[in-house]
Each structure stands twice: as C-alpha cells, then as structure tokens.
Amino acid sequence: MLFRRTDKYGYSRYYGGGGPGFVLKVIVTIAVIVVLVLGGITLALQRYMVYTANGGHLELPWANSSGVSDGDNNGNGTDGLLTVDEEGDQSTDAAEISADASGSQSDGDASASAQPEDEATEPVDEEPEADTSADTSAAAGQDEEQVGFFQRIRNFFANLFAKKDTGGDASVTPDEEGSAADASASAEADSSTQDDGDTSGDESAQTEPDEETTTRPEALTGGLLLQHVSIGDVTTGYAEGDLTNAGANGIMLYLKESSGALNYASSLDLSAVFNASCGESKSATIADTIAELGEDGYYTLAYIDCFQDSAAGALADYQLYDESGDAWYDGDDCAWADPANEDFQDYIIGMVQELAAMGYDEIVLNNAAYPATGDTDSFSADCYDPDTLEDTISAFYAKLAQAVEGTDTIVSVITTTDAITGGADAATGQSLENMLQLGGRLWVEADADDAEALSQALTDAGYPDNALGLLVSSLDDGADQCQMNLN
C-alpha cells in the first residue's frame, strides 16, 4: 500500500506502506524457531518410544544411570528391574525379584531358609549386579545435577507421549526402566494364568459357525432354490448379496453360453478352436467365489448351453445345417452344433468332467438334444433323421453318465413337459428312459399347478424323489419342488 504526501509546492511523493514492526518480526522468528526445535525433538525422541499393552513410555539411553543394558542377559527377565530409580528403593526391588525367583506365595511370608539349597542360592546371583549398580550409582552421584536434568526431560516427554492406560491389570504394568520384551513376557504370563474354562469359552465363541449360514441341501432333495447370478456380479463380489435378496440357498452360473463362450479356463482342444475359454485371472476369481459360497453352505450349479453354440455353428465341420448346406438358425437366431457330431459330444463331456473336478454340486445341460423351436422343417436330411434322434441322444447320455461315474456331482438336463407327460419328445430325441441314465434332475418350465402330475410321472418312470425341478421367473420358498431362476 502506498501513501502520498504533497509538499507546499504541490508536488507529490509516494511512500511505501511499510511492514510489521521490528519487535513483531523478532517475536515471529523466535516462535518459528521454537516450533521447529520442538518438532525436531519430538521426531527424534520417537525412536526411543516403547509401546506396551498398558501404555507407552520413553526409554532414553542417557537416563539409564545404572549403565546396565535393558536386555535380558540371564534369561529371567529381571535385568531391567535392577536399575537405580531416583524415587524408588533398590533394596525393595531386589527383595521383590528374589521373592519372584524363589516362587514365594501371595502372603509374602516365605524365607530363603525354608527353601532347598539350590533354590535359595538363585537370588544370590543377582547380588553382584545389585552391588555393581550401587557402585555405578555412586559414580553417577558425582554428576547428580546432570542426571537429574536428563531425568526431568525424560519424565516430561514420557508424560507427553505416553498412551493412556488400556485398563490392563496393574500387576503387569512394566517398570519404566524395563524393556519392551519384558513387558510382552509379563502380559503373556498373565494371559496364561486365566481360567481354562474361560479360555475355552473364548475360543469356542470365535470358532462357532454363523447361525445364519445357509443350510446346504443334499443332491436330489427338496427345498433347493437356485438363483442365477451374472458373471459380472461374481467377479465384483456381489454374488452373495444377489442370493440373499432372492432368498436362495444355491447359485447358478452360466459356465457355457449359447454364443459358445466359456466362463472358465478350459484345457480342451476344441475350446481353442472355438476361441471359447476366458482368461486365467477371471476363471480363478470365479472359482474362488464359488468355493467360498460352497463353504458358506450354498449349493453350486454350473449351467451349460449344450448344442446351441454359435461358435461351433459357424464352422462346417460341427454345424447343424439346413437344406441349402448353410448353418441352421433357431427362433433365437442362434446357430447349433450337430448333436450327432461325436467330436462335439466329447467336447461337452470333457467340459462336464472339468466342472465336476472344480467341485460344482450339479451341472445342468440345456439344449442337450435336438432343437424344439425354429423352422425344424428346413433341416438337411443328412443331419436330421426323425427316426434316429432318440438313439443319438441316448448314446450321448450313456457316454456322459459313464464319464461322471464316481464323482459327487450330479448331471441334470432341461427338458419339455411333453417328454415327461408323454414319456418322450419325438422332436428333440429326449425320453424319460434315456434321461434316467444320468441319474440327475429334470428341469422343466411349468406352472406350480402342474408340478404334482409331473412329479408323479417321474415317480412312475423310476426317478428318485425330488427329481423334478421348476424353471421359474422368481423363487418361491413356499413351493414343494426345487426351483431355478434363469432370469
């Protein structure tokens, strides 16, 4: 800021606005220096800060007037207690140490003469150190004022930086002169003297399983509620939340989609031909999530879109084709692999084996037969013979059943109501007889009102109880049949 002054002739001169006074500058400078010095001292003393379960304190090397190391030299953890405290009584400390070493009782009335000779001599080993400490203390008395100055500095910063008491037992509070190792040993000793019953109670409380853990249903039992969870929710950690919101006790994942893409890393040769496998990292994340959900009690199901496969349908060696020799497309505008192609059958069987090895409880095959929708009249006669459809599918199921024999994973299929009520579906090649080979569940899109009749048809055909599963738009835990939501 400038100030103007006009002289008697009318000329103006400008002067600076000045600044802080000299005294103010000195005060500010001193204040800054003090802050910097105190900050430097604070940082420097942090290296001497010792934290224990009962708080913290400073251990400054120049404050150890006994000249004896704080370390445990004789293995009994008492060296740190044999220093001269200006406000303490060395003889009292020595007596306490002797009593501890000799195993004296809580009434404090034990004497050295009442103990065996070898035990009575143990405290004697401490006496030379005590004498040495006394001599050192006497020598330190020549410079008493200097020791007192450092002691006061130590006490000041000890109070400044010490942590508040955590409420621990006062009997295990370490001496300020003791080492951090001694304090830790004391804390461990106290914890070991707690009542065994209390300790076991604490451990059982920590290891007791969560009461809200989902009850995992056994294979082919009632009460199975499977919720479809997207791969994205699995890889981002939202899978269990989806299950909770749906009221499900099982998770269903698309491990092979209608596009032909696999949501796991496969080692099968055709997975490379179709460029189907996902990356190792994504596959590992999905596998870990499924394993964790299984451990939490959830039933895990892998869904495979079997012969509906756009990747295979685009290749002449594997495709189901029409009369013109081009790939045939269903009502969803998706190409198919030829169900009679044995190489592709082996590809599906190998996939089921890989997923079973991963620990999935159930594998369900959709479109595991000839297509039931779309312009089925346009098939080429070379790849579609209505008289051989059931034989082709039966042979495929027989190989599949043999491949998973001895595993804990069951293999199920999605079928039609016609195949259940009529015993077979001529359009797809599925029948109650060939599907029974798999020993798994039959999933079907049907109303709950029809469930009883469908279940009875399966019972009459020799299927086990609860072999019927309903494909639903939303789960209903009040229904008797197993349910799976594909939405």
C-alpha positions in Angstrom: 0.0 0.0 0.0 1.4 3.4 -1.0 0.9 6.7 0.8 1.1 10.1 -0.9 2.5 13.3 0.6 2.2 16.7 -1.1 4.7 19.4 -0.3 4.0 23.2 -0.3 4.7 23.5 -4.0 2.1 20.9 -4.9 4.5 18.1 -5.8 3.5 14.6 -4.6 5.8 12.0 -3.2 4.8 8.4 -2.7 6.0 6.3 0.3 5.7 2.6 0.9 3.1 1.3 3.3 5.8 -0.1 5.5 5.5 -3.6 7.1 5.5 -5.3 10.5 7.4 -3.6 13.2 10.8 -4.9 14.2 9.7 -6.3 17.5 6.9 -8.2 15.8 9.4 -9.7 13.3 11.6 -10.9 16.2 8.7 -12.5 18.0 7.5 -14.3 14.9 11.0 -15.5 14.1 11.6 -16.8 17.7 8.2 -18.6 17.6 9.0 -20.3 14.4 12.4 -21.4 15.7 10.8 -22.8 18.9 8.2 -24.7 16.9 10.9 -26.2 14.6 13.1 -27.2 17.5 10.3 -28.8 19.5 9.1 -30.6 16.3 12.6 -31.9 15.7 13.0 -33.0 19.3 9.6 -34.8 19.1 10.6 -36.6 15.9 14.0 -37.5 17.3 12.5 -39.0 20.5 10.1 -41.2 18.7 12.8 -43.8 18.2 13.1 -44.2 22.0 9.3 -44.7 22.4 8.3 -48.1 23.7 4.7 -49.2 23.5 3.3 -51.9 25.7 -0.2 -53.4 26.4 -0.6 -50.9 29.2 0.6 -47.7 27.5 3.8 -46.3 26.3 6.9 -44.7 27.7 10.3 -43.3 26.6 13.5 -45.2 27.2 16.3 -42.8 26.8 19.9 -44.2 26.7 21.3 -41.4 28.8 18.7 -41.9 31.5 19.8 -45.4 32.4 22.1 -44.4 35.2 23.0 -48.0 36.2 24.9 -48.5 33.0 23.3 -52.0 32.7 21.7 -53.0 29.4 17.9 -53.2 29.4 18.1 -56.5 27.6 17.5 -59.8 29.3 21.1 -61.1 30.0 20.3 -64.0 32.2 17.1 -65.2 30.7 14.8 -64.4 33.7 13.7 -61.0 32.5 14.8 -59.2 35.7 17.8 -57.1 34.5 15.7 -54.2 33.6 14.5 -54.0 37.2 17.9 -53.8 38.7 18.5 -50.1 37.9 18.5 -47.2 40.4 15.3 -45.3 40.4 15.7 -41.8 42.0 12.3 -42.1 43.6 12.4 -45.9 44.2 14.1 -48.2 46.7 16.7 -50.6 45.3 16.5 -52.9 48.2 12.7 -53.3 47.8 13.2 -54.1 44.1 15.8 -56.7 44.9 13.6 -58.3 47.5 10.7 -58.5 45.1 12.9 -60.1 42.4 14.2 -62.6 44.9 10.7 -63.5 46.0 9.6 -63.9 42.4 12.6 -66.1 41.6 12.1 -68.3 44.6 8.4 -68.9 43.9 7.1 -67.2 47.1 3.4 -67.4 47.9 1.0 -64.4 47.8 1.2 -63.9 51.6 4.8 -62.9 51.3 5.9 -64.9 54.3 8.4 -67.2 52.6 12.1 -67.2 53.6 15.3 -68.4 52.0 16.0 -70.7 54.8 12.7 -72.6 54.2 13.7 -73.4 50.6 16.0 -76.1 49.2 19.6 -75.0 49.0 19.7 -74.8 45.2 16.6 -72.6 45.1 17.9 -70.4 47.9 21.0 -69.6 46.0 19.2 -68.3 42.9 18.7 -64.7 44.2 22.3 -64.6 45.3 23.3 -64.4 41.6 21.5 -61.1 41.4 23.6 -59.5 44.3 26.8 -58.8 42.3 24.7 -56.9 39.8 23.0 -55.0 42.6 26.4 -54.1 44.0 27.6 -53.1 40.6 24.5 -50.9 40.2 25.2 -49.3 43.6 28.8 -48.6 42.6 27.6 -47.1 39.3 25.0 -45.1 41.2 27.7 -43.7 43.4 29.8 -42.7 40.5 26.8 -41.2 38.8 26.3 -39.1 42.0 29.3 -37.1 41.1 27.3 -35.6 38.3 23.9 -35.7 40.1 22.7 -32.4 38.7 23.2 -33.5 35.1 21.4 -36.8 35.7 18.6 -35.0 37.3 18.3 -32.7 34.3 18.0 -35.5 31.8 15.6 -37.4 34.1 13.3 -34.4 34.2 13.5 -34.1 30.4 12.7 -37.8 30.2 9.7 -37.6 32.5 8.3 -34.6 30.7 8.4 -36.3 27.3 7.3 -39.7 28.8 4.1 -38.0 30.1 3.7 -36.1 26.8 3.9 -39.1 24.5 2.7 -42.0 26.8 -0.5 -43.7 25.8 -3.5 -43.8 28.1 -3.9 -46.9 30.2 -5.9 -49.5 28.4 -7.4 -50.8 31.6 -5.0 -53.7 32.0 -4.1 -55.4 35.2 -1.9 -53.1 37.3 0.2 -56.1 38.4 1.6 -56.5 34.9 2.5 -52.8 34.3 6.2 -52.8 33.2 8.7 -50.7 35.0 9.7 -47.7 33.1 13.2 -49.0 33.1 12.1 -52.4 31.8 12.4 -53.4 28.2 9.6 -54.0 25.7 10.4 -57.7 25.7 9.9 -57.9 29.5 6.6 -56.2 29.2 5.4 -58.6 26.5 6.6 -61.6 28.5 4.6 -60.3 31.5 1.5 -59.9 29.5 1.8 -63.4 28.1 2.4 -64.8 31.5 -0.8 -63.2 32.9 -2.9 -64.4 30.0 -1.7 -67.9 30.6 -2.9 -67.8 34.2 -6.5 -67.2 33.1 -9.1 -69.8 33.9 -9.0 -72.7 31.4 -12.8 -72.7 31.2 -12.9 -69.0 30.3 -10.2 -69.5 27.7 -12.0 -72.4 26.0 -15.2 -70.4 26.1 -13.5 -67.5 24.2 -12.1 -69.9 21.6 -15.4 -71.6 21.1 -17.0 -68.2 20.7 -14.5 -67.3 18.0 -14.8 -70.5 16.0 -18.5 -71.0 16.4 -20.1 -71.0 12.9 -22.5 -68.3 12.0 -26.0 -69.3 12.9 -27.4 -67.6 9.8 -25.3 -69.7 7.4 -27.4 -71.1 4.7 -28.3 -74.8 5.1 -26.9 -76.6 2.2 -29.4 -79.1 0.7 -28.2 -82.5 -0.4 -28.4 -83.6 -4.0 -31.9 -84.5 -5.2 -33.6 -83.2 -2.1 -36.4 -80.8 -1.7 -36.1 -77.1 -0.7 -33.5 -76.3 -3.4 -33.8 -72.7 -4.6 -31.2 -71.8 -7.2 -30.7 -68.1 -8.2 -29.0 -67.2 -11.5 -26.2 -64.8 -10.7 -24.4 -62.9 -13.5 -20.7 -63.5 -14.0 -20.1 -59.8 -13.5 -21.7 -59.9 -10.0 -19.4 -62.9 -9.2 -16.2 -61.2 -10.3 -17.2 -57.9 -8.5 -18.2 -59.6 -5.2 -22.0 -59.1 -5.4 -22.9 -62.8 -5.8 -23.9 -63.5 -2.2 -25.9 -60.3 -2.0 -27.9 -61.5 -5.0 -28.6 -64.8 -3.3 -29.7 -63.2 -0.1 -32.0 -60.8 -1.9 -33.6 -63.6 -3.8 -34.0 -65.9 -0.7 -31.9 -68.6 -2.5 -29.8 -71.3 -1.0 -28.0 -72.1 -4.2 -26.2 -70.3 -7.1 -26.5 -71.0 -10.8 -23.8 -69.7 -13.2 -23.7 -69.8 -17.0 -20.4 -71.6 -17.5 -21.1 -72.1 -21.2 -23.3 -69.7 -23.0 -25.2 -70.0 -26.3 -22.6 -68.0 -28.0 -20.1 -70.8 -27.2 -18.2 -68.7 -24.7 -16.9 -70.4 -21.6 -16.7 -68.6 -18.3 -13.8 -70.6 -17.1 -10.4 -71.5 -18.5 -10.7 -74.9 -20.3 -7.9 -77.1 -21.4 -10.0 -78.9 -24.0 -8.6 -78.7 -27.6 -11.9 -77.5 -29.1 -12.1 -74.6 -26.7 -9.1 -73.2 -28.5 -10.7 -74.0 -31.9 -13.8 -72.1 -30.9 -11.8 -69.4 -29.0 -14.2 -70.1 -26.2 -12.2 -70.0 -22.9 -12.0 -67.0 -20.7 -8.8 -65.6 -19.1 -7.0 -67.3 -16.3 -7.5 -64.4 -13.9 -11.2 -64.2 -14.5 -11.5 -68.0 -14.2 -9.6 -68.0 -10.9 -11.8 -65.3 -9.5 -15.0 -67.2 -10.3 -13.6 -70.5 -9.0 -12.6 -68.8 -5.7 -16.0 -67.2 -5.3 -17.8 -70.4 -5.9 -15.6 -72.3 -3.5 -16.3 -69.6 -0.8 -20.0 -69.8 -1.4 -19.9 -73.6 -1.2 -18.1 -73.4 2.2 -20.8 -71.0 3.3 -23.4 -73.7 2.6 -24.7 -72.6 -0.8 -25.5 -75.2 -3.4 -23.5 -74.6 -6.6 -24.8 -75.3 -10.1 -23.0 -74.9 -13.4 -25.2 -74.3 -16.4 -24.1 -75.4 -19.9 -25.9 -74.4 -23.1 -25.0 -77.6 -24.8 -25.6 -78.0 -28.6 -26.8 -74.4 -29.0 -23.5 -72.9 -29.9 -22.9 -70.0 -32.4 -19.2 -70.6 -32.4 -19.5 -74.2 -33.4 -22.4 -73.5 -35.7 -20.3 -71.2 -37.7 -17.9 -74.0 -38.7 -18.9 -76.5 -41.3 -17.2 -79.4 -39.5 -19.5 -79.1 -36.5 -22.7 -77.2 -37.5 -26.2 -78.3 -37.8 -27.2 -77.1 -41.3 -30.2 -76.6 -43.4 -31.2 -77.9 -46.9 -29.0 -75.4 -48.7 -26.0 -76.5 -46.7 -25.8 -73.3 -44.6 -25.8 -73.1 -40.8 -29.3 -73.6 -39.4 -30.6 -70.9 -37.0 -33.3 -71.4 -34.4 -36.0 -69.0 -33.3 -33.4 -67.0 -31.2 -31.3 -66.6 -34.3 -28.6 -68.8 -32.8 -26.7 -71.5 -34.7 -26.3 -75.0 -33.4 -23.7 -77.8 -33.4 -24.8 -81.1 -34.7 -25.9 -83.3 -31.7 -24.7 -86.4 -33.7 -21.2 -85.0 -34.1 -19.1 -87.2 -31.8 -16.2 -84.7 -31.6 -18.6 -82.1 -30.2 -20.2 -84.6 -27.9 -16.7 -85.4 -26.5 -16.2 -81.6 -26.1 -19.3 -81.3 -23.9 -18.4 -84.4 -21.9 -14.9 -83.1 -21.3 -16.4 -79.8 -20.1 -18.7 -81.6 -17.7 -15.7 -83.5 -16.3 -13.7 -80.3 -15.8 -16.6 -78.6 -14.0 -17.2 -81.7 -11.8 -13.5 -81.6 -10.9 -13.9 -78.0 -9.8 -16.4 -79.1 -7.2 -19.8 -78.0 -8.5 -22.7 -79.8 -6.9 -24.7 -80.1 -10.0 -24.3 -79.5 -13.7 -27.4 -78.8 -15.8 -27.4 -79.2 -19.6 -29.8 -77.0 -21.6 -30.5 -77.7 -25.3 -28.9 -81.1 -24.7 -30.9 -82.6 -27.5 -32.2 -81.6 -31.0 -33.8 -78.1 -31.1 -37.5 -77.9 -30.4 -38.1 -74.4 -31.7 -37.4 -72.7 -35.0 -38.0 -74.0 -38.6 -37.3 -77.6 -38.0 -38.7 -78.5 -41.4 -35.7 -76.8 -43.1 -33.1 -79.2 -41.7 -31.0 -81.1 -44.1 -31.9 -84.8 -44.2 -28.2 -85.6 -43.9 -28.1 -84.3 -40.3 -31.7 -84.7 -39.2 -33.4 -88.0 -39.3 -36.5 -88.1 -37.1 -36.2 -91.9 -36.7 -32.8 -91.8 -35.2 -33.0 -88.7 -32.9 -33.8 -90.6 -29.7 -31.0 -93.2 -30.4 -28.5 -90.4 -30.9 -29.4 -88.6 -27.7 -29.5 -91.9 -25.8 -25.9 -92.8 -26.9 -24.7 -89.3 -25.9 -26.3 -89.5 -22.4 -24.8 -93.0 -21.9 -21.3 -91.7 -22.5 -21.9 -88.7 -20.3 -23.2 -90.9 -17.4 -20.1 -93.1 -17.7 -17.8 -90.1 -17.7 -19.1 -88.7 -14.4 -19.5 -92.0 -12.6 -17.9 -92.0 -9.2 -18.0 -88.2 -8.8 -20.0 -86.3 -6.3 -21.5 -84.1 -9.0 -24.9 -84.9 -10.4 -25.8 -84.2 -14.1 -29.3 -82.9 -14.9 -31.0 -81.7 -18.1 -33.6 -79.2 -19.1 -36.4 -80.9 -20.9 -40.0 -80.3 -22.1 -43.3 -81.2 -20.5 -44.1 -83.4 -23.5 -41.0 -85.6 -22.7 -42.3 -86.1 -19.1 -46.0 -86.5 -19.6 -45.7 -88.4 -22.9 -42.6 -90.4 -22.0 -40.7 -89.0 -24.9 -40.4 -85.9 -27.1 -40.0 -87.0 -30.7 -38.9 -83.6 -31.9 -35.9 -83.4 -29.5 -34.9 -87.1 -29.0 -35.3 -86.9 -25.3 -37.2 -89.6 -23.3 -37.7 -90.5 -19.7 -35.7 -93.6 -20.4 -32.6 -92.0 -21.8 -32.6 -89.1 -19.3 -32.8 -91.6 -16.4 -29.3 -92.8 -17.3 -27.9 -89.5 -16.0 -29.4 -90.1 -12.5 -30.0 -86.3 -12.1 -32.8 -83.9 -12.0 -35.2 -83.0 -14.9 -35.8 -79.2 -15.1 -38.8 -78.0 -16.9 -40.7 -74.8 -17.4 -44.1 -75.4 -15.9 -46.7 -74.0 -13.6 -46.8 -75.0 -10.0 -50.3 -76.4 -10.5 -48.8 -78.9 -12.9 -45.9 -79.9 -10.6 -47.8 -82.7 -8.8 -48.7 -84.5 -12.1 -45.2 -84.1 -13.5 -43.6 -85.4 -10.2 -45.9 -88.4 -10.3 -44.9 -89.2 -13.9 -41.3 -89.2 -12.9 -42.0 -91.5 -9.9 -43.8 -93.9 -12.1 -40.8 -93.9 -14.5 -38.4 -94.9 -11.7 -37.0 -91.5 -10.9 -36.0 -90.7 -7.3 -37.9 -88.3 -5.1 -37.5 -84.6 -5.8 -36.2 -85.3 -9.3 -38.5 -82.6 -10.7 -37.2 -79.0 -10.9 -39.2 -76.0 -11.9 -37.8 -73.2 -14.1 -39.4 -70.0 -12.6 -39.2 -66.3 -13.1 -38.8 -65.7 -9.3 -38.2 -68.1 -6.4 -41.0 -69.1 -4.1 -39.8 -70.8 -0.9 -43.4 -71.9 -0.2 -43.4 -74.4 -3.2 -42.6 -78.0 -2.7 -40.5 -78.5 -5.8 -36.9 -77.5 -6.4 -36.7 -74.2 -8.3 -34.2 -72.5 -10.6 -34.5 -68.9 -11.8 -32.7 -68.4 -15.1 -33.6 -64.7 -15.4 
